Amino acid sequence: MAGDRRLPPARRGEFQQPVGRDLAESELAAVAANHIKVITVGDVVSLRVREHGLTPVLSVYDGRTERRTETAFAALVEREGWAETVVVNPAGMVTSALTEAVENALVGKAPEIIRVKGEEDLALLPCILSAPDGAMVIYGWPGRGMKAVEVDGASRHNAERLLGLMEELK
């Protein structure tokens, strides 16, 4: 992905269908037992996964849940003093800064926690595109719980397709 991308209003409907499958909280123990590399997107999901003893290779969050600020995950990051990369990513966008932070975190060149100033909803796409095969990206779907995307050729192709629907900004 070269530059910043913005979701055109006419394409929003195509992004309102969840990617991946439902993931019950009870399944997190099996994820841990199978030593699956996990990436989390969203405050509540990032907290839940850690509460179940999993340490994600990357967590992306924005410090907000359903328009409320300062989540329990944000408080945990602050209390534990975890290093984080902070990037600006406005709603409806995937910025090159977000993509670069995801890539750097996944190769060990940056902290494994990214705080987004703006909105992290579309961070799912660069996470899928940058994750190794066999990893699982877990994200929150408001009002419906957790979703899981297993990273492979098909999920990468779908993420590329969705990114291709977005307009590239110069």
Secondary structure, 3 states (H helix, E strand, C coil): CCCCEECCHHHHHHHCCCCCEEECHHHHHHHHHCCCCEEEECHHHHHHHHHCCCCCCEEEECCEECCEECCHHHHHHHHHCCCCEEEEECCCEECHHHHHHHHHHHCCCCCCEEEEEECCHHHHHHHHHHCCCCCEEEEEECCCEEEEEECCHHHHHHHHHHHHCCEECC
